[in-house]
Amino acid sequence: MTLLREIELYLRASGTSATRFGREALGDPRLVHDLRAGREPRAATVARIRAFIAAHRPAPVTLPAQPAPRTPPGSGRD
């Protein structure tokens, strides 16, 4: 998976804006914009970005269990 794809998935899952991500990950608010425009980061930069994503990965959302639907009285399934 490409770095930009990893970032895009993180942005969607976390609800973080591209500017905020760049600022928090590297102190560069234009990071994601520049990557989208073709910027090729150095290996050390890629490692820092991936470490940031790993450390700030949003927790998976779990929904509470739904109770079984109740049948209305008189439906013959009482």
N, C-alpha and C positions, 0 to 999 in steps of 0.2 A: 504494500500500500504506500502511496506517495505521501510525503510529509504534508502537502497541502490538503490532501484528502483526510488525513488524520486530524488536521486542524479544523477543517470544515465539519467533520463529525462531532468533534469536541464542542465547537461553537453551538451547533444545533442542540446537542444533549444538555449543555450547561446553560443555554440561554445568554451566553456572554457575547457582547459585540466584538467585532473584529478589532476595533481600536483598543478596547479594554484588554483583550487578550494580548495583543502586541505589547502594550504598556506594562502589563503585569508579568509577562513571560520574559521579556528582554529589555523593557524600558524603551521600546520603539513602537509608537502608536501606528506607524505606517507599515509595520511588518507584513500583515496579512494582505494588505493592498499591493505591496511590492511583490509578494510571492505570487499573487494572482496575475500580476503583470509580467511574470517570468523571472523574477529575481532568483538566483541560485545561491543559497546560503552555504557557508563553509561547514565542514563536518562537525566542528565544535559547536556551532550555532544550532545545527540539527539536533545534536545530543542535548543541548540545553532546553530546546523546545519540547522534545520528547520527555525529558525528565519533568518539566513543568506539567505537561499533560498527565503523566503518570501520578504525580503528587496531588493533582487537583481534579482527578477523575470524579465526575458526579456519581453519587450512589444510585444504583438501579431503583426504579420506582416499583414498589410492591403495593398491590391493591388488597384491601381486606377481603376475606372470603365472603361470598354472597350466600345468604341463607337460601334454602330450597324454596321455590315459589309455593305459596299456599293456594290450595284449591278452594274456590268459593263454596259456602254451604249450599247443599241442595244440588250439587253438580253430579251426584252419584259416585263421587270418589272420596267420600268421607272416611 
